[in-house]
Amino acid sequence: MKRICSIYKSPRKNEMYLYVLKADGLERVPDGLLPFFGTPIHAFDLVLSPERKLAREDIAKVLENLENQGYHLQMPPAEDEYIEHLPEELLRRNDPV
């Protein structure tokens, strides 16, 4: 099953994205989510299918959420994930112990 999806980024949280079916727009997004997310900024549209790979999300879960609740919220990565990608010199302490 292929679905055309619109993806919006949050103006409040870096790397937080909201996936919705393009045909529905933001209609099915709960009112309580938008104050937390902020005014959605359209990032791009994407055709999703079970075969497609997404960088940080499980495609099966995204498609399931789109079907069942009308949206999928991608949260920013945990701080630990950011730390794992820092250059080694930034992870070393500069002051003597």
C-alpha positions, 0 to 999 in steps of 0.5 A: 500500500502506497500513501502520499504523505506530507511532512511538517517540521516543528518550529519549537523542537529541532528534528521533530516532524509530523507525518500526515496523509496529504489528502487529510492534511492536518484534519486528523491531528489532535488539537492538543498536539499542535500547541506542543508542536507549534505551527507546522511548517511544511517540509516536503511530500513523500510517497511511503510504501512498506518497502521504503526505508526511513532514516530514523523511523520504522516505516511499518509503524509510520504507516500504521499510525497514519492509518489508525490515528491519522498522523505520526509524530517523529520525536527528536533523537535522544541526547545520547544519540547526539553524543555518540556522533561527537568527534572524539576530541570533544568527548575528552576532558580538557581539565586535569583530574 
